[in-house]
Amino acid sequence: MNRENSRRSEFKKGIDTIEGRRRRTETSISIRKNKKDEGIAKRRAMTVTPPSAILAASNSDSTTMNDGMGVNAEPKIVYTVDDIPSLKARLSEPNINDTTLLEIVRAFRKMLSVEHNPPVNEVLGSGVLPAFVQMLQLNDKPQVQFEAAWALTNIASTDQTKAIVDAGAVPYFAQLLSSPSAEVREQCAWCLGNIAGDSPALRDIVLSSGAMQPLLHNIVQPDNNSLFGNCVWACSNFCRGKPVPNLSHVAPAVPVLAQILKGENTEAKQDALWALSYISDGNDDNIQIVLDTGIIGVIIELLDEVSNIVTPALRTIGNIVSGNDDQTQAIIDAGLMSQMQRLLHHPKGMVRKEACWVLSNIAAGTHQQIGAVIRAKGCMQRVTEMASTSEWEVRKEAIWVVSNIATGGTDKQIMSVIEAGAIDAVCSILSVNDTKMLLVALDAVDCILKLGMKLNKDYISFVDECDGLTMIETLQEHESEEVYQKAITLIETYFGAEDGEDDENLAPDVNGGTFSFGIPQKNIDEVECPANAGHSNAQPFTTYNFAS
């Protein structure tokens, strides 16, 4: 920890530098579940949508035509779940010919490609899965390999993905990424993408199979746009998930992903940005490998694009500014701050939330970096406004921005954020039922009031006018011991003494049937009354009691 961070860590109470600069860990679970923004983790290969250009000639419906690999065949019988036992029996026949084998595997594939309720469990229950895996090894029969890979892809798109891994299919899929057939390569990339998207454990099995390098080769030298797009999507799943994959497995993808961002394929750029966001969501080494590509300027430019591009671009930027001070400064130097005001006004709440998260991590940096946040035109006014009025997930991130400046900024920087509405913002949080955010807000109030005492500014009245004192007093009853203690400390430090004297010396006490006004006798007995000075037998100054 450098000297600057050491100073700030000592200055902050309850929020040190590490806490102030937050990784994605706190919010990754909820954000990762937003499939609409991020794209689905798995894709099913429907019969009506062949995966590559050569299959486009197949315009049949989902169950009645021979489609795939450019084969033009007559309509075939429609197979159903009831046909599974007979199909399995035919697979076991000795000396099965190529035409029959292709017909059988295609029948299974079509059953698994129906849009609603594909009979995955029935197919697996028949025991045919090892046969599909064996078909992947028939290098002289690419049509059969393609159909088997397609069937396995659709199984992998369900909750039965692990069955494919347990059957030993992953190494064969990895090998087939170098198949002479572009269609086979694409379908295998698709299936591996589904497997990797299932869970970090299965993702690591895919990466350990050596699939990344041949996948990247198909991205760099694709035979067609469909192959390119599916391989980029699969690559994003190879990089996805917590805990993050071993950096050595995904590092070769970073320069390839960076090049994709310079292209014109919007969907591929979106998938590449998500992949970079996953890779950068790790330690400083993960962040640095993305910075070293020199692509940050391009990512910042992409913040001008549509929301589907903005969200992963902003996520990647946010991950980088959660790194060390040098990495944060690299983002500022690349021109990020000029984009922030527009992002804070974005119509999409997720984008506004991410923008506040980015600013909060910058505000947890050096004084120079805090200054960059404050100087960004219109940013702090917008942040304090959102801290009070936006939806809760946005408010939380906005309060982190304010609190990080209040607890780590210079006196002038704290005064600047106060002028932008910080007191109203932090006081608005004191009534919420969120212990973590209450502590963040109370720390900010403490630092603001401390500065007020230091500079002889009446910030206490500002807090009181925002009903801050009332809410802090209420927090004395909070279930959290830490919140309770912080509330007590604030009251005793900034409000307690003066209010205590008023309560004790001026408020009337009921004593039996009378009211007692004046100064309690116990206080007078302890202090010599000027009127009695020098008169030891003088009548003591007492209160008067009047009957009610």
C-alpha distance (Angstrom), angle and dihedral (degrees) to the residues before:
residue distance angle dihedral
M1 . . .
N2 3.78 . .
R3 3.79 124.7 .
E4 3.80 93.5 -99.0
N5 3.78 92.7 53.1
S6 3.79 90.4 44.7
R7 3.81 90.7 55.0
R8 3.77 92.0 48.1
S9 3.77 93.0 46.6
E10 3.78 90.4 54.6
F11 3.79 92.4 45.5
K12 3.78 95.9 51.4
K13 3.76 120.3 77.6
G14 3.76 113.5 -154.2
I15 3.80 95.5 -8.7
D16 3.77 114.0 68.2
T17 3.78 127.1 177.2
I18 3.79 93.8 -86.7
E19 3.80 91.1 50.3
G20 3.77 93.7 44.0
R21 3.78 93.3 52.5
R22 3.74 100.5 57.7
R23 3.76 126.6 -164.9
R24 3.76 120.0 -141.6
T25 3.84 88.5 -96.5
E26 3.80 95.7 99.7
T27 3.78 95.9 54.5
S28 3.78 104.1 21.1
I29 3.80 95.4 100.0
S30 3.79 96.1 57.3
I31 3.78 94.0 39.1
R32 3.80 94.6 47.2
K33 3.81 88.4 55.6
N34 3.79 91.1 60.5
K35 3.80 94.2 98.2
K36 3.77 93.0 169.3
D37 3.80 89.9 65.7
E38 3.74 99.4 35.1
G39 3.78 102.9 37.3
I40 3.77 125.5 -113.6
A41 3.78 118.6 -65.1
K42 3.80 92.4 -136.8
R43 3.78 134.7 36.7
R44 3.78 129.4 -161.1
A45 3.80 120.2 -140.8
M46 3.78 103.5 -133.1
T47 3.77 119.0 -156.6
V48 3.77 91.9 -126.9
T49 3.81 91.2 57.9
P50 3.80 111.1 52.9
P51 3.81 111.6 -160.2
S52 3.77 101.9 -122.5
A53 3.75 144.2 33.8
I54 3.78 96.0 -100.1
L55 3.75 89.6 57.9
A56 3.79 92.5 53.2
A57 3.77 90.1 90.3
S58 3.77 87.5 68.7
N59 3.81 102.9 87.2
S60 3.77 97.2 160.3
D61 3.77 126.7 129.9
S62 3.79 123.2 -98.9
T63 3.79 98.9 -86.4
T64 3.77 114.4 16.4
M65 3.81 110.8 57.4
N66 3.76 136.8 65.7
D67 3.79 102.8 -118.6
G68 3.77 132.6 170.5
M69 3.78 139.5 61.9
G70 3.80 91.7 36.5
V71 3.82 93.5 -74.5
N72 3.81 112.9 153.8
A73 3.79 105.3 -156.8
E74 3.77 135.9 159.4
P75 3.81 119.0 -95.2
K76 3.75 112.8 -78.8
I77 3.75 134.8 -149.0
V78 3.78 117.2 -77.2
Y79 3.80 108.6 -111.6
T80 3.80 122.3 -152.2
V81 3.78 137.5 -176.3
D82 3.79 88.3 -85.4
D83 3.80 88.9 64.7
I84 3.82 94.9 57.1
P85 3.86 95.8 94.2
S86 3.80 93.0 49.7
L87 3.80 92.5 45.7
K88 3.79 89.8 50.4
A89 3.81 90.3 49.2
R90 3.80 91.6 51.6
L91 3.81 89.8 52.7
S92 3.80 88.2 58.6
E93 3.79 94.1 54.7
P94 3.83 114.9 114.7
N95 3.77 118.5 -109.4
I96 3.80 94.8 10.7
N97 3.79 109.2 -172.3
D98 3.79 125.0 -126.0
T99 3.80 94.7 -108.9
T100 3.79 93.2 53.5
L101 3.81 92.5 44.4
L102 3.78 91.1 52.0
E103 3.81 91.8 47.0
I104 3.82 92.0 51.7
V105 3.79 97.7 46.9
R106 3.79 89.9 44.8
A107 3.80 89.8 52.5
F108 3.80 90.4 54.0
R109 3.78 91.1 46.0
K110 3.80 92.6 52.4
M111 3.78 91.9 50.1
L112 3.81 89.3 51.9
S113 3.80 91.3 47.7
V114 3.78 99.0 62.1
E115 3.78 111.5 120.6
H116 3.80 99.0 -127.1
N117 3.80 126.7 46.4
P118 3.80 101.0 -16.1
P119 3.83 109.6 -158.3
V120 3.79 94.9 -111.9
N121 3.80 96.1 144.2
E122 3.79 92.0 47.1
V123 3.79 92.0 51.2
L124 3.79 92.6 47.2
G125 3.78 90.6 45.1
S126 3.78 90.3 56.9
G127 3.80 90.0 64.6
V128 3.79 94.3 -122.8
L129 3.82 96.0 127.0
P130 3.85 96.0 91.9
A131 3.78 88.5 53.8
F132 3.81 91.0 55.7
V133 3.80 90.0 51.2
Q134 3.79 90.5 48.8
M135 3.81 89.7 52.3
L136 3.82 89.2 59.2
Q137 3.80 86.7 66.8
L138 3.83 95.0 57.2
N139 3.79 96.3 100.9
D140 3.80 92.3 171.9
K141 3.82 90.6 58.2
P142 3.83 106.4 57.3
Q143 3.81 92.6 165.1
V144 3.80 90.4 58.5
Q145 3.81 90.8 45.1
F146 3.79 89.7 51.4
E147 3.82 94.7 50.5
A148 3.81 92.5 44.9
A149 3.80 91.0 49.4
W150 3.80 90.2 49.0
A151 3.82 91.9 51.2
L152 3.80 90.6 48.4
T153 3.80 90.6 47.5
N154 3.77 90.7 59.4
I155 3.79 92.3 47.2
A156 3.80 87.8 50.7
S157 3.80 89.8 54.4
T158 3.82 90.1 65.7
D159 3.79 133.2 62.1
Q160 3.82 89.4 -85.6
T161 3.81 94.5 76.7
K162 3.78 94.1 118.5
A163 3.80 90.8 61.0
I164 3.80 89.2 66.9
V165 3.79 91.6 49.7
D166 3.80 91.8 47.3
A167 3.81 89.2 51.3
G168 3.82 89.1 60.9
A169 3.80 98.2 -112.9
V170 3.81 99.3 133.9
P171 3.84 98.6 77.8
Y172 3.81 90.8 50.1
F173 3.80 91.7 49.4
A174 3.80 89.3 51.0
Q175 3.79 90.9 51.4
L176 3.80 92.3 47.5
L177 3.81 90.6 58.4
S178 3.82 81.7 82.3
S179 3.81 95.0 47.3
P180 3.82 117.3 135.2
S181 3.81 86.9 -123.7
A182 3.81 114.1 82.9
E183 3.80 89.7 -159.4
V184 3.79 92.3 55.5
R185 3.82 90.7 47.0
E186 3.77 91.7 51.1
Q187 3.79 94.8 48.0
C188 3.79 91.7 48.3
A189 3.81 91.1 49.7
W190 3.79 88.3 50.5
C191 3.80 92.5 52.1
L192 3.80 93.4 46.0
G193 3.80 88.3 50.7
N194 3.79 89.7 54.8
I195 3.79 91.8 48.1
A196 3.81 93.3 48.0
G197 3.80 90.5 47.1
D198 3.79 92.2 55.9
S199 3.81 98.7 73.8
P200 3.81 142.1 -31.3
A201 3.80 89.8 -103.1
L202 3.80 93.8 57.1
R203 3.81 90.7 39.5
D204 3.80 89.3 58.5
I205 3.80 90.7 50.6
V206 3.80 89.1 54.3
L207 3.81 92.0 48.4
S208 3.79 91.8 47.2
S209 3.81 89.7 54.8
G210 3.80 89.7 68.2
A211 3.80 93.3 -114.1
M212 3.82 96.2 137.3
Q213 3.80 99.0 74.6
P214 3.83 98.1 50.5
L215 3.80 88.7 42.7
L216 3.80 90.1 55.3
H217 3.79 90.1 48.2
N218 3.81 88.7 58.5
I219 3.80 89.3 51.3
V220 3.79 94.6 48.8
Q221 3.81 94.0 43.2
P222 3.81 107.1 23.7
D223 3.77 121.8 176.0
N224 3.79 92.2 -145.9
N225 3.80 142.0 -4.0
S226 3.78 94.0 -99.4
L227 3.81 91.9 56.0
F228 3.81 89.9 46.6
G229 3.80 94.0 50.7
N230 3.78 95.9 46.8
C231 3.79 92.6 47.0
V232 3.81 92.3 51.3
W233 3.80 89.6 49.9
A234 3.81 90.9 48.7
C235 3.80 89.7 49.5
S236 3.79 90.2 55.5
N237 3.81 89.2 55.0
F238 3.81 90.0 48.0
C239 3.83 86.7 60.5
R240 3.78 97.1 40.6
G241 3.80 132.2 103.0
K242 3.77 144.8 46.0
P243 2.94 127.4 -58.4
V244 3.79 87.5 43.8
P245 3.81 116.0 -118.6
N246 3.76 121.7 -98.6
L247 3.80 107.1 -76.4
S248 3.80 92.2 -131.6
H249 3.81 89.5 61.7
V250 3.80 96.8 51.7
A251 3.82 102.2 29.5
P252 3.84 93.4 88.6
A253 3.80 88.9 60.2
V254 3.82 95.9 57.9
P255 3.85 99.6 79.1
V256 3.82 90.3 43.0
L257 3.80 91.1 51.4
A258 3.80 89.9 47.6
Q259 3.81 90.6 55.9
I260 3.80 91.3 51.2
L261 3.82 89.2 60.0
K262 3.80 89.0 62.1
G263 3.81 91.9 56.7
E264 3.79 132.7 84.0
N265 3.81 101.3 -116.2
T266 3.81 103.2 109.4
E267 3.80 96.6 -168.7
A268 3.80 92.0 48.8
K269 3.82 90.2 48.8
Q270 3.79 89.5 52.4
D271 3.82 92.2 52.1
A272 3.81 91.6 44.2
L273 3.81 90.8 52.0
W274 3.79 91.4 50.9
A275 3.81 89.0 50.6
L276 3.81 90.9 51.5
S277 3.79 90.2 47.6
Y278 3.81 90.0 54.7
I279 3.80 93.1 47.5
S280 3.82 93.8 47.1
D281 3.81 90.9 49.1
G282 3.77 91.4 88.1
N283 3.78 139.3 66.6
D284 3.79 126.5 -38.1
D285 3.81 91.5 -83.8
N286 3.80 90.0 59.4
I287 3.78 90.1 49.1
Q288 3.79 93.7 47.3
I289 3.78 94.5 53.2
V290 3.82 88.7 58.5
L291 3.81 92.2 46.1
D292 3.79 91.0 50.0
T293 3.80 91.3 63.9
G294 3.81 89.3 69.3
I295 3.79 89.1 -133.6
I296 3.82 97.7 121.6
G297 3.79 93.8 98.1
V298 3.80 89.7 55.3
I299 3.82 91.5 48.8
I300 3.80 90.5 51.8
E301 3.81 89.9 50.5
L302 3.81 88.8 52.8
L303 3.81 88.6 62.1
D304 3.82 84.0 82.2
E305 3.80 91.2 62.7
V306 3.81 131.6 91.7
S307 3.80 119.7 -63.4
N308 3.81 94.6 -97.1
I309 3.79 87.9 62.9
V310 3.81 97.8 34.8
T311 3.80 95.5 57.3
P312 3.84 98.7 58.4
A313 3.82 91.0 36.5
L314 3.79 91.1 54.3
R315 3.80 90.9 44.0
T316 3.79 90.1 55.3
I317 3.81 91.4 48.3
G318 3.79 90.0 48.7
N319 3.78 92.3 52.0
I320 3.79 91.1 51.6
V321 3.81 95.4 49.8
S322 3.81 88.2 52.3
G323 3.79 87.2 66.4
N324 3.78 127.5 81.1
D325 3.81 124.7 -45.1
D326 3.80 93.8 -96.6
Q327 3.79 91.9 52.7
T328 3.79 90.7 48.2
Q329 3.80 90.9 49.6
A330 3.80 90.8 51.9
I331 3.80 89.2 61.0
I332 3.81 92.4 48.2
D333 3.80 91.3 47.9
A334 3.82 90.0 51.8
G335 3.82 89.6 63.5
L336 3.80 104.4 -98.9
M337 3.81 97.4 142.5
S338 3.80 93.5 65.4
Q339 3.82 88.3 64.1
M340 3.78 98.9 47.9
Q341 3.79 102.7 82.7
R342 3.79 91.6 55.6
L343 3.81 91.5 47.1
L344 3.81 91.1 50.8
H345 3.81 88.1 57.2
H346 3.81 94.2 45.0
P347 3.82 113.3 135.6
K348 3.78 91.0 -131.3
G349 3.80 113.8 83.7
M350 3.80 93.4 -150.8
V351 3.80 90.5 58.2
R352 3.82 92.2 49.0
K353 3.78 89.5 49.4
E354 3.79 92.7 50.5
A355 3.82 90.5 46.5
C356 3.81 91.0 54.5
W357 3.80 90.1 46.6
V358 3.80 89.7 53.8
L359 3.81 91.5 50.0
S360 3.80 92.1 46.9
N361 3.79 91.0 56.4
I362 3.80 92.1 47.5
A363 3.81 88.7 48.5
A364 3.81 88.6 55.2
G365 3.80 89.6 62.2
T366 3.76 134.0 77.1
H367 3.79 125.8 -37.7
Q368 3.79 87.7 -103.4
Q369 3.79 90.2 56.2
I370 3.80 92.7 46.0
G371 3.80 86.5 52.3
A372 3.80 89.8 54.7
V373 3.81 89.8 56.7
I374 3.80 92.9 48.0
R375 3.81 93.3 46.7
A376 3.81 94.3 49.7
K377 3.78 103.2 109.9
G378 3.78 113.6 -101.4
C379 3.79 94.6 -13.1
M380 3.79 102.6 116.4
Q381 3.81 94.1 44.0
R382 3.79 88.8 52.3
V383 3.81 92.8 45.3
T384 3.81 93.7 52.4
E385 3.79 90.0 46.4
M386 3.80 91.8 52.7
A387 3.81 90.8 45.7
S388 3.79 88.0 63.8
T389 3.80 105.2 32.5
S390 3.82 113.0 21.8
E391 3.77 128.3 93.7
W392 3.79 112.5 -72.1
E393 3.80 99.0 -101.8
V394 3.80 89.9 54.5
R395 3.82 93.1 43.3
K396 3.80 91.1 56.0
E397 3.77 93.6 54.9
A398 3.83 91.5 44.6
I399 3.81 91.4 53.4
W400 3.79 89.6 52.7
V401 3.80 88.5 58.3
V402 3.82 92.0 51.8
S403 3.80 94.0 43.0
N404 3.79 94.6 48.4
I405 3.80 90.6 53.9
A406 3.82 93.0 43.6
T407 3.80 92.7 50.2
G408 3.81 99.4 37.7
G409 3.79 108.6 25.4
T410 3.78 131.4 96.8
D411 3.80 119.6 -98.7
K412 3.80 91.1 -97.3
Q413 3.80 91.9 48.1
I414 3.79 92.0 50.9
M415 3.81 90.3 48.1
S416 3.78 89.0 50.7
V417 3.79 93.6 53.8
I418 3.82 89.6 46.3
E419 3.80 89.0 55.5
A420 3.81 87.8 52.0
G421 3.81 90.7 58.5
A422 3.80 104.2 -88.2
I423 3.81 95.9 144.9
D424 3.79 93.5 54.9
A425 3.79 89.3 45.7
V426 3.79 98.4 51.6
C427 3.80 93.4 41.0
S428 3.81 89.8 53.9
I429 3.81 88.2 62.9
L430 3.81 95.2 53.6
S431 3.80 92.5 83.8
V432 3.81 98.0 52.2
N433 3.77 125.9 105.5
D434 3.80 97.7 -123.0
T435 3.78 115.2 107.4
K436 3.79 95.7 -163.4
M437 3.78 93.9 51.8
L438 3.80 92.1 44.0
L439 3.80 88.8 57.9
V440 3.81 90.7 47.9
A441 3.81 91.2 50.8
L442 3.82 94.0 44.5
D443 3.80 90.7 52.3
A444 3.80 89.4 52.1
V445 3.82 91.7 49.2
D446 3.79 90.1 49.8
C447 3.81 93.0 52.6
I448 3.80 92.7 45.6
L449 3.80 93.1 50.5
K450 3.79 91.4 44.7
L451 3.78 89.1 55.3
G452 3.79 89.8 48.5
M453 3.78 91.4 56.1
K454 3.78 91.3 46.4
L455 3.81 93.8 50.9
N456 3.80 96.1 33.6
K457 3.80 92.4 -117.0
D458 3.78 120.4 147.7
Y459 3.80 98.0 -123.2
I460 3.82 87.7 141.1
S461 3.79 89.9 70.9
F462 3.79 90.7 47.9
V463 3.80 90.2 55.1
D464 3.80 91.1 46.8
E465 3.80 92.2 49.6
C466 3.80 89.2 54.6
D467 3.83 89.0 54.6
G468 3.78 86.1 -110.0
L469 3.80 93.8 134.9
T470 3.79 92.1 50.9
M471 3.79 91.2 51.0
I472 3.80 92.7 45.5
E473 3.80 89.6 52.0
T474 3.80 89.2 51.1
L475 3.80 89.5 52.9
Q476 3.81 88.4 65.4
E477 3.79 83.7 80.8
H478 3.83 94.5 49.5
E479 3.80 117.4 129.3
S480 3.80 91.7 -130.1
E481 3.80 111.9 87.9
E482 3.81 89.9 -153.0
V483 3.79 93.2 53.4
Y484 3.80 90.1 45.9
Q485 3.79 92.7 51.3
K486 3.81 93.4 47.8
A487 3.81 91.0 49.2
I488 3.80 91.7 49.9
T489 3.80 91.6 48.2
L490 3.81 92.6 50.7
I491 3.80 92.7 49.6
E492 3.79 94.2 46.7
T493 3.80 93.5 44.1
Y494 3.78 101.3 44.2
F495 3.81 109.6 11.9
G496 3.81 110.6 15.3
A497 3.82 108.5 80.9
E498 3.79 99.4 51.7
D499 3.79 94.7 41.6
G500 3.78 90.7 47.6
E501 3.81 92.9 56.5
D502 3.81 91.1 49.9
D503 3.78 92.3 51.0
E504 3.77 95.0 48.2
N505 3.80 102.4 40.1
L506 3.79 104.7 34.5
A507 3.77 109.2 30.8
P508 3.81 115.2 92.3
D509 3.80 118.3 -116.8
V510 3.77 123.5 -147.6
N511 3.80 110.8 -128.3
G512 3.76 111.7 -178.9
G513 3.79 106.9 -58.4
T514 3.80 94.7 -19.6
F515 3.78 139.2 77.6
S516 3.80 118.2 -128.1
F517 3.82 117.9 -149.1
G518 3.76 129.4 -178.2
I519 3.77 136.5 36.1
P520 3.82 116.6 -24.2
Q521 3.78 114.7 -105.9
K522 3.79 91.8 -125.1
N523 3.80 89.9 64.7
I524 3.80 93.4 47.8
D525 3.77 93.1 47.9
E526 3.79 89.3 56.6
V527 3.82 95.2 49.5
E528 3.82 123.8 51.5
C529 3.79 110.5 -117.6
P530 3.82 112.3 -128.0
A531 3.81 90.6 -136.1
N532 3.79 90.6 60.1
A533 3.76 97.1 44.1
G534 3.78 109.5 137.4
H535 3.83 94.0 6.4
S536 3.74 109.9 101.3
N537 3.78 94.0 -179.8
A538 3.78 96.2 43.8
Q539 3.78 119.7 130.5
P540 3.83 108.6 -95.2
F541 3.80 117.6 -119.4
T542 3.80 106.7 -106.1
T543 3.80 140.7 166.2
Y544 3.79 124.4 -94.7
N545 3.78 122.8 -126.5
F546 3.79 121.2 -147.9
A547 3.75 123.3 -168.3
S548 3.77 113.0 -111.3
